[in-house]
C-alpha cells in the first residue's frame, strides 16, 4: 500500500472513532471554543473602537489647540477670531468663514446599561456648525435655537445615557436645558456628544474662553499655509492638527490597550487550552495503542499515524473554532459599548461588529492550539515500540 493510501486509511479510521471518544473530544472542542469566543469578542471591541475613531474628522477640517487636548486648551475671543480669519479657511455665503469656536463641559448622567453615573461631553458650537460638519444630520426633532437653553443629543450618547430622549431635560448650572433633537454623524466620536450653542453655554458656566477652534479648509493642501500663518502670529501660542490625525492620536492609547488586553487574555486562555488538548489527545492515543501497534506491525509507517492524530486534532479544533466564532458573533454583533477617549472623562460609544479579520484570527489561534497539542501527542504515538503497543489492552 502506498504512503498516501496509508495516510488516508489511518486518518479515516481515526475520524470514524471520534464518536466513541465523545467525552474526551468534547473537552478539546469546548476549550478551543472558549478561547476563540473570548479572543474574537475582545478583538471585535478593539477593532470597532478603532473604526469609530477613524470615522471622526475630515481632511478638509483642522482643529487648533493650545494644550494637549481640548479639555486642557483655552482661547480668548480675540485669539479665536484670529484663528477663524487665518489664510486657508473656507468662506461660505456672505463671505462668512466656515469655522466654529467651541467650548466643552462634561455632564454626569446615568448609564442605562450599568446604572452607574457616566460623563458625556457637552460641546458648545458656533453658528456655522452644519456647513462645517455636513455629515451631521438631524434624525429626530430639530436643531437647537441660538440663545435658548436647548441641546441636541448624538444618537450613540442617547442610546447609552438616560435623560437624553427628545423632550427630556438635563440639569446645568443655571437650570434645566431641553433636548430638542437627535443627530447622527456617521458613527463618529461626535455621536457620543451633546451639542449646544457655544455662547449660551459659556454664559451658563460663567466663562468667556473657548476650548478649541475647528475650521473648514478650502483644500486639504491649504493646511500647511494655515498652520504656518498661526505659527507666525506672535499673539498665538497654538498648534493646528488635521482633524483625523488629532482624533486618531487621542484615541490611539485606548485602542492599543484594548488590543493588548485582547491578546493577553486570549494568550493565557490559549496556553491552558494547549495543555487541555495535549492531555486529551494523549488519552486518545493511549486508547488507540493496540490499533496503532497493529497497523505498525502489518507495515504501516509512523508518518501516517502522526498525520492521523494531527487530522483528529484539527477536526476537533475546526469544530471548536466554528462554535466559538458563532458564540462571539451572537454575543456582540450589533451591540454597543463605551470606552474612554483621550479627552478625560469623555467617552466614546460605538457599535460592535465581528468581521472576517477577527474570525480568521480566532481560527488561526484555534489551529495553533490543536497543532501544538496534536503534534506532541502524535510524536509520542510514533515513538511507542510496536511490541509495547500490542501488549496494551
PLY file of the C-alpha trace (Angstrom):
ply
format ascii 1.0
element vertex 393
property float x
property float y
property float z
element edge 392
property int vertex1
property int vertex2
end_header
0.00 0.00 0.00
1.38 3.42 -0.94
2.23 6.01 1.70
-0.70 8.19 0.57
-3.12 5.26 0.85
-1.82 4.51 4.32
-2.41 8.12 5.39
-5.97 8.09 4.06
-6.80 4.75 5.67
-5.37 5.57 9.10
-6.87 9.07 9.14
-10.29 7.76 8.14
-10.14 5.18 10.93
-9.17 7.85 13.47
-12.01 10.16 12.45
-14.55 7.32 12.50
-13.54 6.62 16.07
-14.32 10.15 17.28
-17.92 9.35 18.34
-16.56 6.64 20.60
-14.34 9.19 22.31
-17.06 11.84 22.52
-16.36 12.81 26.13
-12.65 13.41 25.61
-13.25 15.07 22.26
-15.77 17.45 23.83
-13.10 18.71 26.23
-10.95 19.86 23.29
-13.92 21.37 21.44
-15.13 23.34 24.48
-11.63 24.52 25.35
-10.95 25.78 21.83
-14.43 27.34 21.57
-13.93 29.27 24.81
-10.58 30.67 23.65
-11.92 31.64 20.24
-15.09 33.23 21.65
-13.21 35.38 24.18
-10.49 36.37 21.69
-12.94 37.26 18.90
-15.11 39.30 21.30
-12.10 41.21 22.63
-10.70 41.85 19.15
-14.13 42.99 17.95
-14.22 45.57 20.75
-10.75 46.87 19.85
-11.36 46.97 16.10
-14.79 48.59 16.48
-13.30 51.29 18.71
-10.59 51.99 16.14
-13.17 52.08 13.35
-15.26 54.65 15.22
-12.16 56.74 15.88
-11.13 56.53 12.21
-14.54 57.88 11.13
-14.05 61.03 13.19
-12.72 64.00 11.29
-12.28 65.14 7.72
-9.09 66.09 5.84
-10.97 69.26 4.89
-11.01 70.38 8.53
-8.35 71.47 11.00
-8.59 71.77 14.77
-6.50 74.28 16.72
-5.46 73.90 20.37
-3.02 75.41 22.79
-2.88 72.36 25.05
-2.51 68.60 24.78
-6.23 68.09 24.22
-9.46 70.08 24.15
-10.01 69.82 27.89
-6.62 71.45 28.59
-6.89 74.08 25.87
-8.26 77.63 26.10
-8.61 80.67 23.81
-9.70 84.24 24.33
-12.31 85.61 21.95
-9.65 87.70 20.26
-7.43 84.68 19.63
-10.36 82.60 18.41
-11.21 85.35 15.92
-7.61 85.46 14.65
-7.67 81.70 14.06
-11.00 81.79 12.23
-9.71 84.50 9.89
-6.34 82.90 9.13
-5.34 82.17 5.49
-6.69 78.93 4.05
-10.03 78.95 5.87
-13.00 78.48 3.55
-15.62 81.22 3.30
-19.31 80.44 2.94
-22.25 82.55 1.74
-21.85 86.23 2.59
-18.08 85.64 2.99
-18.62 84.22 6.47
-15.76 81.93 7.46
-16.76 78.31 7.93
-15.48 77.54 11.38
-16.54 77.07 14.96
-15.01 78.33 18.19
-16.08 75.63 20.63
-16.41 75.18 24.38
-16.70 71.84 26.12
-18.01 70.78 29.50
-18.68 67.34 30.96
-22.11 66.42 32.31
-22.80 63.44 34.55
-25.78 61.29 33.53
-26.90 57.75 34.31
-25.66 54.93 32.09
-28.80 52.92 31.34
-26.79 49.73 30.75
-24.89 49.71 34.05
-26.99 52.03 36.22
-23.82 53.97 37.13
-23.03 57.61 36.57
-21.16 58.36 33.34
-19.93 61.55 31.72
-21.00 62.89 28.37
-19.22 65.69 26.53
-21.36 68.82 26.20
-19.96 70.76 23.25
-20.85 74.36 22.56
-20.63 75.05 18.82
-20.81 78.09 16.55
-23.49 79.12 14.04
-21.62 77.55 11.09
-21.98 74.04 12.54
-23.89 72.42 9.69
-21.66 73.94 7.00
-18.59 72.91 8.98
-19.82 69.36 9.59
-22.10 68.40 6.67
-22.11 64.77 7.85
-24.27 65.83 10.80
-27.94 65.10 10.15
-30.96 65.52 12.37
-32.66 62.15 12.78
-35.36 63.30 15.21
-36.67 66.64 16.40
-34.97 69.89 15.38
-31.77 71.89 15.74
-31.34 73.89 18.96
-32.12 77.61 18.82
-29.35 80.12 19.37
-29.59 81.77 22.78
-32.04 79.16 24.11
-31.39 76.57 26.81
-31.62 73.73 24.28
-29.36 70.85 23.24
-29.32 68.10 20.64
-28.06 64.63 21.56
-25.89 62.34 19.48
-27.56 59.06 18.63
-24.84 57.00 20.35
-24.99 59.07 23.54
-28.78 58.85 23.55
-28.68 55.05 23.27
-26.38 54.78 26.30
-27.40 57.52 28.70
-30.68 58.29 30.39
-32.24 61.72 30.15
-31.35 62.38 26.50
-34.60 61.45 24.79
-36.21 64.25 22.82
-38.33 66.29 25.23
-36.23 65.37 28.27
-34.22 67.91 30.23
-30.71 67.86 31.64
-29.62 69.93 34.61
-26.89 72.51 34.10
-25.63 75.21 36.50
-28.31 77.72 35.55
-31.26 75.33 35.35
-32.71 72.65 33.05
-31.93 72.52 29.32
-34.31 70.76 26.94
-33.26 68.05 24.50
-34.93 69.18 21.27
-33.37 66.80 18.74
-31.23 63.77 17.96
-28.44 63.80 15.38
-26.28 61.22 13.64
-22.87 61.80 12.09
-21.86 58.53 10.51
-20.96 56.73 13.73
-18.04 59.04 14.60
-16.99 60.28 18.05
-19.30 63.32 17.89
-22.31 60.98 18.02
-21.31 60.35 21.64
-21.70 64.05 22.47
-24.41 66.59 23.25
-24.32 69.86 21.29
-25.50 73.34 22.28
-24.97 76.95 21.30
-21.45 77.95 22.39
-22.33 81.47 23.57
-25.27 80.26 25.63
-23.15 77.50 27.15
-20.37 79.93 28.09
-22.90 82.19 29.81
-24.33 79.24 31.74
-20.90 78.31 33.08
-19.80 81.94 33.59
-16.93 81.52 31.17
-15.52 83.72 28.43
-12.96 81.44 26.80
-13.22 78.70 24.17
-11.51 75.30 24.31
-10.78 74.80 20.61
-11.36 76.19 17.17
-12.27 73.96 14.21
-12.17 75.37 10.69
-13.04 74.16 7.19
-10.14 74.46 4.75
-10.57 75.48 1.13
-8.49 72.44 0.18
-6.57 69.84 2.23
-3.37 71.27 0.75
-4.14 74.60 2.46
-3.38 73.08 5.85
0.34 73.91 5.58
-0.32 77.60 4.86
-2.97 77.75 7.61
-0.66 76.15 10.17
2.27 78.36 9.15
0.17 81.52 9.47
-0.81 80.59 13.02
2.78 79.81 13.96
3.90 83.18 12.58
1.34 85.12 14.63
3.17 86.33 17.80
-0.10 86.67 19.73
-0.91 82.97 19.35
0.77 80.01 21.06
-1.20 77.29 19.33
-0.85 74.15 17.27
-3.04 73.12 14.35
-3.86 69.49 13.60
-5.55 67.86 10.68
-8.78 66.74 12.30
-8.47 62.99 11.55
-4.90 62.96 12.88
-5.92 64.68 16.10
-8.67 62.21 16.96
-6.55 59.23 15.91
-3.75 60.43 18.22
-6.13 61.00 21.12
-7.68 57.54 20.85
-4.57 55.54 19.90
-3.54 54.69 23.52
-7.00 53.31 24.30
-7.04 51.27 21.07
-3.59 49.85 21.88
-4.69 48.99 25.41
-7.76 47.14 24.10
-5.60 45.16 21.66
-3.13 44.28 24.43
-5.95 43.11 26.69
-7.44 41.02 23.88
-4.20 39.19 23.13
-3.21 38.99 26.80
-6.44 37.28 27.87
-6.54 35.21 24.69
-2.92 34.11 25.14
-3.45 32.96 28.73
-6.57 31.02 27.77
-4.84 29.58 24.70
-1.99 28.25 26.86
-4.49 26.47 29.09
-6.28 25.09 26.05
-3.00 23.69 24.66
-2.46 21.65 27.83
-6.09 20.53 27.78
-5.79 19.43 24.16
-2.47 17.73 24.87
-3.88 15.68 27.75
-6.98 14.76 25.80
-5.06 13.73 22.70
-2.57 11.76 24.80
-5.54 9.84 26.19
-6.91 9.32 22.70
-3.56 7.97 21.51
-3.35 5.65 24.53
-6.85 4.29 23.82
-5.78 3.55 20.25
-2.45 1.97 21.26
-3.39 -1.57 20.19
-4.86 -0.27 16.93
-1.74 1.77 16.21
0.55 -1.14 17.14
-1.37 -3.48 14.85
-1.13 -1.06 11.95
2.60 -0.64 12.53
3.03 -4.42 12.73
1.41 -5.03 9.34
3.62 -2.47 7.61
2.10 0.95 8.17
4.73 3.64 8.74
4.97 6.12 11.62
4.18 9.12 9.41
0.57 8.06 8.60
-0.06 7.59 12.34
1.31 11.06 13.12
-0.81 12.60 10.38
-3.93 10.81 11.58
-3.51 12.19 15.11
-2.99 15.69 13.71
-6.05 15.31 11.49
-8.12 14.30 14.52
-6.85 17.34 16.43
-7.57 19.68 13.52
-11.08 18.28 13.12
-11.82 18.94 16.79
-10.21 22.38 16.53
-12.31 23.28 13.49
-15.50 22.38 15.34
-14.37 24.38 18.38
-13.35 27.37 16.26
-16.69 27.44 14.44
-18.58 27.14 17.73
-16.51 29.87 19.42
-16.79 32.28 16.49
-20.55 31.72 16.35
-20.91 32.40 20.07
-18.85 35.59 19.76
-20.99 36.81 16.86
-24.21 36.15 18.78
-22.89 37.90 21.89
-21.53 41.14 20.45
-22.69 41.73 16.87
-24.73 44.93 16.76
-24.44 45.69 20.48
-22.94 48.94 21.77
-20.41 49.74 24.45
-18.47 52.74 25.70
-14.79 53.37 26.30
-12.79 56.32 27.47
-11.20 58.51 24.82
-8.02 60.51 25.18
-10.01 63.52 26.41
-10.80 62.65 30.03
-13.52 62.00 31.13
-15.05 61.87 27.66
-16.42 58.53 26.47
-16.94 57.13 23.01
-19.99 54.93 22.43
-19.62 52.64 19.44
-21.37 49.69 17.81
-19.59 46.34 17.95
-19.03 44.37 14.78
-17.42 40.96 14.30
-15.65 40.97 10.95
-13.67 38.46 8.87
-10.35 39.62 10.35
-11.41 38.74 13.91
-12.91 35.44 12.76
-9.72 34.46 10.91
-7.58 35.39 13.90
-9.72 33.16 16.10
-9.44 30.28 13.62
-5.65 30.77 13.41
-5.33 30.61 17.21
-7.53 27.50 17.30
-5.35 25.85 14.67
-2.21 26.74 16.63
-3.65 25.24 19.83
-4.59 21.90 18.29
-1.47 21.66 16.13
0.79 22.08 19.17
-1.23 19.66 21.27
-1.77 17.23 18.40
1.84 17.25 17.23
3.21 16.41 20.65
0.67 13.60 21.07
1.35 12.35 17.54
5.12 12.25 18.05
4.58 10.30 21.25
2.46 7.75 19.42
5.10 7.37 16.73
7.80 6.65 19.31
5.92 3.81 21.07
7.59 0.47 20.13
5.31 -1.87 18.20
5.68 -4.69 20.71
4.86 -2.39 23.63
1.80 -1.02 21.85
0.47 -4.53 21.16
0.80 -5.51 24.82
-1.51 -2.58 25.84
-5.05 -3.75 26.17
0 1
1 2
2 3
3 4
4 5
5 6
6 7
7 8
8 9
9 10
10 11
11 12
12 13
13 14
14 15
15 16
16 17
17 18
18 19
19 20
20 21
21 22
22 23
23 24
24 25
25 26
26 27
27 28
28 29
29 30
30 31
31 32
32 33
33 34
34 35
35 36
36 37
37 38
38 39
39 40
40 41
41 42
42 43
43 44
44 45
45 46
46 47
47 48
48 49
49 50
50 51
51 52
52 53
53 54
54 55
55 56
56 57
57 58
58 59
59 60
60 61
61 62
62 63
63 64
64 65
65 66
66 67
67 68
68 69
69 70
70 71
71 72
72 73
73 74
74 75
75 76
76 77
77 78
78 79
79 80
80 81
81 82
82 83
83 84
84 85
85 86
86 87
87 88
88 89
89 90
90 91
91 92
92 93
93 94
94 95
95 96
96 97
97 98
98 99
99 100
100 101
101 102
102 103
103 104
104 105
105 106
106 107
107 108
108 109
109 110
110 111
111 112
112 113
113 114
114 115
115 116
116 117
117 118
118 119
119 120
120 121
121 122
122 123
123 124
124 125
125 126
126 127
127 128
128 129
129 130
130 131
131 132
132 133
133 134
134 135
135 136
136 137
137 138
138 139
139 140
140 141
141 142
142 143
143 144
144 145
145 146
146 147
147 148
148 149
149 150
150 151
151 152
152 153
153 154
154 155
155 156
156 157
157 158
158 159
159 160
160 161
161 162
162 163
163 164
164 165
165 166
166 167
167 168
168 169
169 170
170 171
171 172
172 173
173 174
174 175
175 176
176 177
177 178
178 179
179 180
180 181
181 182
182 183
183 184
184 185
185 186
186 187
187 188
188 189
189 190
190 191
191 192
192 193
193 194
194 195
195 196
196 197
197 198
198 199
199 200
200 201
201 202
202 203
203 204
204 205
205 206
206 207
207 208
208 209
209 210
210 211
211 212
212 213
213 214
214 215
215 216
216 217
217 218
218 219
219 220
220 221
221 222
222 223
223 224
224 225
225 226
226 227
227 228
228 229
229 230
230 231
231 232
232 233
233 234
234 235
235 236
236 237
237 238
238 239
239 240
240 241
241 242
242 243
243 244
244 245
245 246
246 247
247 248
248 249
249 250
250 251
251 252
252 253
253 254
254 255
255 256
256 257
257 258
258 259
259 260
260 261
261 262
262 263
263 264
264 265
265 266
266 267
267 268
268 269
269 270
270 271
271 272
272 273
273 274
274 275
275 276
276 277
277 278
278 279
279 280
280 281
281 282
282 283
283 284
284 285
285 286
286 287
287 288
288 289
289 290
290 291
291 292
292 293
293 294
294 295
295 296
296 297
297 298
298 299
299 300
300 301
301 302
302 303
303 304
304 305
305 306
306 307
307 308
308 309
309 310
310 311
311 312
312 313
313 314
314 315
315 316
316 317
317 318
318 319
319 320
320 321
321 322
322 323
323 324
324 325
325 326
326 327
327 328
328 329
329 330
330 331
331 332
332 333
333 334
334 335
335 336
336 337
337 338
338 339
339 340
340 341
341 342
342 343
343 344
344 345
345 346
346 347
347 348
348 349
349 350
350 351
351 352
352 353
353 354
354 355
355 356
356 357
357 358
358 359
359 360
360 361
361 362
362 363
363 364
364 365
365 366
366 367
367 368
368 369
369 370
370 371
371 372
372 373
373 374
374 375
375 376
376 377
377 378
378 379
379 380
380 381
381 382
382 383
383 384
384 385
385 386
386 387
387 388
388 389
389 390
390 391
391 392
